[in-house]
Amino acid sequence: MKRVMIGLVALAVLAGIAMLGKRLLWPERLENLSIENLDVDLSLKGVNLSQGKDGKKLWNLNATGADYAENGDELTLTDPIIVYWGEEGGAPIEVRAPEGQVWQKEDRARMWGGVHGTQGQYVMRSETLDYTGQNRTLLLGGTVELTGESMQGRSDTLTYFLDTGDFLAQGNVQVIMN
């Protein structure tokens, strides 16, 4: 009987030590929550997406973060950088902005907050950029500035046709040839 009693006391002491150790060594508390947006279905860090068609690369997207909302089928991007490939043998266009969105099913994207783009010798700046995959165009808006070795230009909007390399400037167009 004495052995049973000593065994039960020893077991109780061990259980107490185990519970105390668990509480001290492995506390169950939530620390450093990095949840930024609870209204999304999926939140991602370090995003890389690509799209191609008929064996030809159309665009590549990199972003530091993204939130996906399934109900609108939209991906809201943080610091997106998108490279668009256009005409055969032409230089790709790299575009970056603080914010952006992609609608994959509609094959379109939007960037805003100060868009900066480069293609070869040309540098483009605008407030917004809209990509439409159906007709493969980039529409830059909100005082567009285009500078290069041979020219400088400014307009309210600029449409760039990726497949041909042509562009159409509209509204308060100013061009200076160097």
Protein Blocks (a to p, Z undefined) as FASTA:
>chain_A
ZZmmmmmmmmmmmmmmmmmmmmmmmccddehiabfblkbfbdcehiaddddeehiafbdc
ddfbdcddfklopacdehiacdddfdehiacdddddfbdcddfknopaddehiiaddehj
bccddfbdcddfklopaddehhiadddfkbccddfbdcddfknopacdeehiacddZZ
